Amino acid sequence: MAQVTLTRALLAQLYDQLFGETLPDKFLFGVRGAVPVSAGSLTLTQQAQSADAYDDAIGFMAGQNGHAYLGSVDPGKYYTTHPMDSSLGCAHVIEGHYTFVKGPHKHEAHAWKGQNVKCWRDKNRNGTQDPAEKTIFVVTTSIDLHYGGNSNVVGEYSAGCQVVKQPNWPAYRDNTYSLFGNQATYWLLHINSLLQLQQKKPLPTVFINGVALPKDTPMWFSEEGRIVSPARSFLSHLQLDHAPIKFTYKATPAPAITFANGHSAGGKLVSGQLVCAVGDMLRALDAGATVGGSIEKAVVTATSSHFDAISPITQQIATLPEAADETPIPNP
């Protein structure tokens, strides 16, 4: 698996590309899809994602220094399959930067509490964002950063919260509470974006009829040099003839996705997700589409009268119902 060492220079470059802003001197962070090589290390190893596992990194940086610990930025299996709001499903935090403030989480007096955190909700309880789950829920409170458990499964410790696996929570809590003021930026990012920059490649952008897909759409270069994306995530940003895109998936004899028109796009399984070349998916959706771009500039352009980019619906909610859970603090 690929590795990347988090430096201020690398993170500042990515922060500028994603948000057009200067990286704060002190910030909290989560990295989806990577784990530290050892407790506290800023060298991360790419990690395949699986449900209910501590397979992410949660850390902080102050100046040039920082630490990262094993954690999870996604909910555990319990709340995925038993959401308190069964009509919406469990919350998953969307990659981006947010304001977190000091405050309690249940019996822990010194946690971090997110403000206006963007999430999607897993209505069909499969752990993957499908095209029908594109609505963004802006959660005013109750997405917190706090302790996880001792075992290798996340379990009831997260219903969308960002959690640090024991025994490292006390170190994370004490360091951040001593180094930071009452509020801090929490930046959730994906390991693929860091690997792109480490390889000195620009972040890919896709234009659909002149409209750029959001920068949080996960895309990267394959080993063959093509721009690829997880099929479900990519398709959630599109509509075909003004309706959500319907497709079927098969894993054998070769992974592929097939659309209602009978056309298919092949791909590879990466961390349990079907990853396909962006151009192949667009051509399969509409054989008459004009698909081009520049690999050197990391741009794909597509023009079609049948599909278009969509802006997700945003809904504001005050708190998640799962916040009422009273899972105790584990003994580290």
C-alpha positions in Angstrom: 0.0 0.0 0.0 1.1 3.6 -0.8 2.4 5.8 2.0 2.4 9.6 2.5 4.0 11.7 5.2 1.9 14.7 6.3 3.9 17.9 6.1 2.7 21.4 6.5 3.8 22.2 2.9 1.9 19.3 1.4 -1.2 20.0 3.4 -1.1 23.7 2.7 -0.9 23.0 -1.1 -3.9 20.7 -1.0 -5.9 23.1 1.3 -5.3 25.9 -1.2 -6.4 23.7 -4.2 -9.6 22.5 -2.5 -10.7 25.7 -0.7 -8.7 28.6 -2.1 -7.7 29.4 1.5 -4.5 29.5 3.6 -4.1 26.5 5.9 -4.6 27.4 9.6 -1.6 27.4 11.8 -3.4 24.9 14.1 -6.0 22.4 13.0 -7.6 19.1 13.7 -7.9 16.6 10.8 -9.2 13.2 9.7 -7.9 11.2 6.8 -10.3 8.7 5.2 -8.6 5.6 3.8 -5.3 5.7 5.7 -3.9 4.7 9.0 -0.7 5.9 10.8 2.2 3.5 10.7 2.4 3.8 14.5 0.5 5.7 17.2 1.2 9.4 16.8 3.1 9.1 13.5 2.3 11.5 10.6 3.3 8.9 8.1 0.1 7.3 6.8 -0.4 4.0 4.9 -3.3 3.7 2.5 -5.9 1.3 4.0 -8.7 -0.6 2.3 -12.0 0.5 3.8 -14.4 -1.9 5.4 -17.6 -1.5 7.5 -17.3 -1.2 11.2 -13.4 -0.9 11.2 -10.9 1.6 12.6 -9.4 2.1 9.1 -8.8 5.9 9.1 -6.5 8.4 10.8 -7.5 11.3 13.1 -4.9 13.8 14.2 -3.9 17.4 14.7 -1.1 19.8 13.6 0.2 22.9 15.3 2.9 24.7 13.3 5.2 22.1 11.8 4.4 19.4 14.3 1.5 17.1 15.0 0.3 13.5 15.7 -2.1 11.1 14.1 -3.9 8.1 15.6 -5.9 5.2 14.5 -9.6 6.1 14.3 -12.8 6.0 12.3 -14.4 8.9 10.4 -17.4 6.7 9.4 -20.2 5.2 11.5 -20.1 1.7 12.9 -22.3 -1.2 11.8 -24.7 -0.9 14.7 -26.1 2.5 13.7 -25.8 1.7 10.0 -28.2 -1.2 10.4 -30.2 0.3 13.4 -30.5 4.1 12.6 -32.7 5.9 15.1 -34.3 7.7 12.1 -35.1 4.7 9.9 -36.5 6.9 7.1 -33.1 8.7 6.6 -30.4 6.3 7.7 -27.1 6.8 9.5 -25.0 9.9 8.9 -21.6 10.0 7.1 -19.5 13.2 7.2 -18.7 14.6 3.8 -15.1 15.6 3.2 -14.5 19.3 3.8 -13.5 21.8 6.5 -15.6 22.6 9.5 -15.6 24.5 12.8 -15.4 22.4 15.9 -15.6 23.8 19.5 -14.6 22.4 22.8 -17.4 20.8 24.8 -18.7 17.5 26.3 -19.7 14.4 24.6 -22.0 12.4 26.9 -19.8 11.5 29.9 -16.6 12.9 28.4 -16.2 16.5 29.5 -13.4 17.3 27.0 -14.4 16.4 23.5 -14.8 18.4 20.3 -18.2 19.4 18.9 -18.9 20.1 15.2 -20.9 23.0 14.0 -22.9 22.9 10.8 -21.2 19.7 9.6 -22.3 18.3 6.2 -23.4 14.7 6.0 -25.1 12.3 3.7 -27.4 9.6 5.1 -27.3 5.9 4.3 -31.0 5.2 3.7 -30.5 1.7 2.3 -28.0 0.8 5.0 -25.3 -0.6 2.7 -22.5 1.7 3.9 -22.1 3.3 0.4 -23.4 6.5 -0.9 -25.8 5.7 -3.8 -27.2 8.2 -6.4 -30.5 8.4 -4.4 -28.6 9.5 -1.3 -27.2 12.7 -2.7 -29.1 15.0 -0.3 -26.7 16.9 2.0 -27.8 17.2 5.6 -26.2 20.2 7.5 -26.1 19.1 11.1 -26.1 22.1 13.5 -24.8 20.1 16.4 -24.1 16.5 17.5 -21.4 15.4 15.1 -18.6 15.2 17.6 -14.9 14.1 17.7 -14.5 11.8 20.7 -13.3 8.5 22.1 -13.8 5.2 20.4 -13.7 1.7 21.9 -11.0 -0.9 22.7 -12.0 -3.6 20.3 -11.3 -3.7 16.6 -14.9 -2.8 15.6 -16.4 0.6 15.8 -19.7 -0.7 17.0 -21.9 1.8 18.9 -19.2 4.4 19.3 -20.0 6.2 16.1 -23.3 7.2 14.4 -21.4 9.7 12.3 -19.0 11.1 14.9 -15.2 11.1 14.4 -13.7 8.7 16.9 -10.1 7.9 18.1 -9.5 4.3 19.0 -8.4 3.5 22.5 -5.9 3.6 24.1 -5.0 6.9 22.3 -8.0 9.1 23.0 -6.5 10.5 26.3 -3.3 11.6 24.4 -5.3 13.2 21.6 -7.7 14.9 24.0 -5.0 16.3 26.3 -2.8 17.5 23.5 -5.5 19.3 21.6 -7.1 20.8 24.7 -3.7 22.2 25.7 -2.7 23.5 22.3 -5.9 24.9 21.0 -8.3 27.6 22.1 -12.0 27.1 22.3 -12.5 26.4 18.7 -10.5 24.9 15.8 -10.8 23.9 12.2 -11.5 20.2 11.6 -10.5 19.1 8.1 -11.7 15.8 6.8 -9.8 14.7 3.6 -9.2 11.6 1.6 -5.8 9.8 1.2 -6.2 9.8 -2.6 -6.0 13.6 -2.7 -2.7 13.5 -0.7 -1.3 10.7 -2.9 -2.1 12.8 -6.0 -0.1 15.7 -4.8 2.8 13.6 -3.6 3.0 12.3 -7.1 3.0 15.9 -8.3 -0.2 15.4 -10.3 -3.0 18.0 -10.3 -6.4 17.1 -8.8 -8.7 16.0 -11.6 -11.7 18.1 -12.6 -14.7 16.9 -14.7 -16.9 19.4 -16.6 -20.4 18.3 -17.6 -21.8 20.7 -20.3 -19.5 23.3 -18.9 -20.4 22.8 -15.2 -17.6 21.5 -13.0 -18.4 18.7 -10.6 -17.8 19.5 -6.9 -14.2 19.3 -5.7 -15.2 16.7 -3.1 -16.0 14.2 -5.9 -13.3 11.5 -5.3 -11.2 11.2 -8.5 -7.6 10.2 -9.1 -5.2 8.8 -11.7 -5.1 5.0 -12.2 -1.9 3.1 -12.7 -2.6 3.3 -16.5 -2.8 7.1 -16.2 -6.5 7.4 -16.7 -8.8 9.6 -14.5 -11.0 7.2 -12.4 -13.6 7.5 -9.7 -15.8 5.2 -7.6 -18.8 4.6 -9.9 -21.5 5.2 -7.3 -20.0 8.4 -6.0 -19.4 9.8 -9.4 -22.8 9.0 -10.8 -24.5 10.6 -7.7 -23.4 14.0 -9.2 -25.2 13.3 -12.5 -28.7 12.9 -14.0 -29.7 11.1 -17.2 -32.6 12.7 -19.0 -33.4 14.6 -15.8 -33.7 11.5 -13.6 -31.3 9.6 -11.3 -29.1 7.2 -13.1 -30.1 3.5 -12.9 -27.5 0.8 -13.2 -26.7 -2.8 -12.2 -23.3 -4.1 -10.9 -21.6 -7.4 -11.4 -18.4 -8.6 -9.8 -17.6 -11.6 -12.0 -16.1 -12.6 -14.3 -14.9 -9.0 -14.4 -16.2 -6.0 -12.4 -18.5 -3.8 -14.4 -21.4 -1.5 -14.2 -24.3 -1.7 -16.8 -26.8 1.1 -17.4 -30.4 0.9 -18.5 -29.4 1.4 -22.1 -27.5 -1.9 -22.0 -24.0 -0.3 -22.3 -21.4 -1.1 -19.7 -18.2 0.3 -18.2 -15.6 -2.1 -16.8 -13.5 -1.3 -13.7 -11.6 -2.6 -10.7 -12.6 -3.2 -7.1 -10.8 -0.8 -4.8 -11.5 -0.9 -1.1 -14.8 -2.6 -1.8 -15.9 -0.1 -4.4 -16.2 -0.4 -8.1 -13.8 2.2 -9.6 -14.2 3.0 -13.3 -12.6 5.4 -15.8 -14.6 8.6 -15.9 -14.6 8.7 -19.7 -15.8 5.1 -20.0 -18.8 5.8 -17.8 -19.7 8.9 -19.7 -19.5 7.2 -23.1 -21.6 4.3 -21.8 -24.2 6.6 -20.5 -24.6 8.3 -23.9 -22.8 6.9 -27.0 -23.4 10.2 -28.7 -21.7 12.3 -26.0 -18.6 14.3 -26.8 -16.0 13.3 -24.3 -12.5 14.8 -24.2 -10.1 16.8 -22.1 -6.5 16.8 -21.1 -4.6 14.3 -19.0 -1.7 16.8 -18.5 -4.2 19.3 -17.1 -6.2 16.5 -15.3 -9.5 17.7 -17.0 -12.3 15.7 -18.5 -14.9 17.5 -20.5 -18.3 16.0 -21.6 -21.1 17.5 -23.7 -24.4 15.7 -24.0 -28.1 16.6 -24.3 -29.0 13.6 -22.1 -27.0 14.1 -18.9 -26.1 17.0 -16.7 -24.5 17.8 -13.5 -26.7 18.3 -10.5 -26.5 20.3 -7.3 -27.4 18.3 -4.3 -30.4 19.2 -2.1 -29.4 20.7 1.3 -31.5 20.2 4.4 -30.7 21.7 7.8 -31.3 19.6 10.9 -30.5 20.6 14.5 -29.2 17.3 16.0 -29.0 13.7 15.0 -31.4 11.4 16.9 -28.4 9.1 17.6 -26.9 11.8 19.8 -29.2 10.5 22.6 -27.2 7.3 22.8 -25.4 6.8 26.1 -22.6 4.4 25.1 -20.2 4.7 28.0 -16.6 5.8 27.9 -14.4 2.7 27.6 -11.6 2.0 30.0 -8.4 2.7 28.0 
